Amino acid sequence: SLIILAYSFSPNFLDEEFSGLFSAFQTPVFPLIMIIHLTYGKEPTHTLIKNIPKGQIAVIFYVLCIYFTYSIYGIYLGTLLAYLLVAIYLLFLFLINKRIKK
């Protein structure tokens, strides 16, 4: 729990560029895992944990898209483009996984 606490409070001591990165990463994942586990049991929790790396790559891709699109298109259009690009990535990932399972 000290690691999560340190991670959660470290943006307070960094400049804006680095503290923004912390808002997109794993702070909310641990409580989500606990809620899923306590509510639904271990099966859905294992599924969630197994798929976290795929979701994390999507989050990193989103942050990179935001970095490049906000300065060019602004917040609203930049966010829309970032969501669209991440949705395309996730659809592509889904199609690849579906093809591999055949």
C-alpha positions as CSV (number, residue, x, y, z in Angstrom):
1,S,0.0,0.0,0.0
2,L,3.0,2.3,0.5
3,I,3.9,1.9,-3.1
4,I,0.4,2.9,-4.2
5,L,0.4,5.8,-1.8
6,A,3.8,7.1,-3.0
7,Y,2.7,6.7,-6.6
8,S,-0.5,8.6,-6.0
9,F,1.2,11.5,-4.2
10,S,4.3,11.8,-6.4
11,P,2.6,14.1,-9.0
12,N,2.4,16.7,-6.3
13,F,6.2,17.0,-6.3
14,L,6.8,16.9,-10.1
15,D,6.2,19.6,-12.7
16,E,3.1,19.7,-15.0
17,E,4.7,17.6,-17.8
18,F,5.4,14.6,-15.6
19,S,2.4,14.9,-13.2
20,G,0.1,14.6,-16.2
21,L,1.5,11.2,-17.0
22,F,0.5,9.9,-13.6
23,S,-3.2,10.7,-14.2
24,A,-3.4,8.1,-17.0
25,F,-1.9,5.1,-15.3
26,Q,-2.6,2.5,-12.7
27,T,-3.9,4.3,-9.6
28,P,-7.6,3.3,-10.2
29,V,-6.8,-0.3,-11.2
30,F,-6.2,-1.7,-7.7
31,P,-9.5,-0.5,-6.2
32,L,-11.3,-1.8,-9.4
33,I,-9.6,-5.2,-8.9
34,M,-10.7,-5.3,-5.3
35,I,-14.3,-4.4,-6.1
36,I,-14.5,-7.0,-8.9
37,H,-13.0,-9.7,-6.7
38,L,-15.2,-9.0,-3.6
39,T,-18.3,-8.6,-5.7
40,Y,-18.0,-11.3,-8.4
41,G,-15.2,-13.6,-7.2
42,K,-11.9,-14.8,-8.6
43,E,-12.9,-15.8,-12.2
44,P,-13.7,-12.3,-13.4
45,T,-10.8,-10.9,-11.5
46,H,-8.4,-13.2,-13.3
47,T,-9.9,-12.2,-16.6
48,L,-9.4,-8.5,-15.7
49,I,-5.8,-9.0,-14.6
50,K,-5.0,-11.1,-17.7
51,N,-6.2,-8.3,-20.0
52,I,-4.6,-5.3,-18.1
53,P,-1.5,-5.3,-20.4
54,K,-3.7,-4.8,-23.5
55,G,-5.6,-2.0,-21.8
56,Q,-2.4,-0.4,-20.6
57,I,-1.0,-0.3,-24.1
58,A,-4.2,1.5,-25.1
59,V,-3.8,4.0,-22.3
60,I,-0.2,4.7,-23.3
61,F,-1.3,5.0,-27.0
62,Y,-4.0,7.5,-25.8
63,V,-1.5,9.6,-23.9
64,L,0.8,9.7,-26.9
65,C,-2.1,10.7,-29.1
66,I,-3.0,13.5,-26.7
67,Y,0.6,14.7,-26.6
68,F,0.6,15.1,-30.4
69,T,-3.0,16.2,-31.1
70,Y,-3.7,18.8,-28.4
71,S,-1.1,21.3,-29.6
72,I,-2.3,21.0,-33.2
73,Y,-6.1,20.5,-32.9
74,G,-6.9,21.8,-29.4
75,I,-8.5,19.9,-26.5
76,Y,-11.8,19.0,-28.0
77,L,-10.8,17.8,-31.4
78,G,-7.6,16.4,-30.0
79,T,-9.5,14.3,-27.5
80,L,-11.9,13.1,-30.1
81,L,-9.0,12.1,-32.4
82,A,-7.2,10.3,-29.6
83,Y,-10.3,8.3,-28.7
84,L,-10.9,7.5,-32.3
85,L,-7.3,6.3,-32.8
86,V,-7.4,4.2,-29.6
87,A,-10.7,2.7,-30.7
88,I,-9.2,1.7,-34.1
89,Y,-6.2,0.2,-32.2
90,L,-8.5,-1.8,-29.9
91,L,-10.6,-3.0,-32.9
92,F,-7.4,-4.0,-34.7
93,L,-6.2,-5.9,-31.6
94,F,-9.6,-7.6,-31.3
95,L,-9.5,-8.8,-34.9
96,I,-6.0,-10.1,-34.5
97,N,-6.9,-12.0,-31.3
98,K,-10.0,-13.4,-33.0
99,R,-7.9,-14.6,-36.0
100,I,-5.3,-16.2,-33.7
101,K,-7.9,-18.2,-31.8
102,K,-9.2,-19.8,-35.0
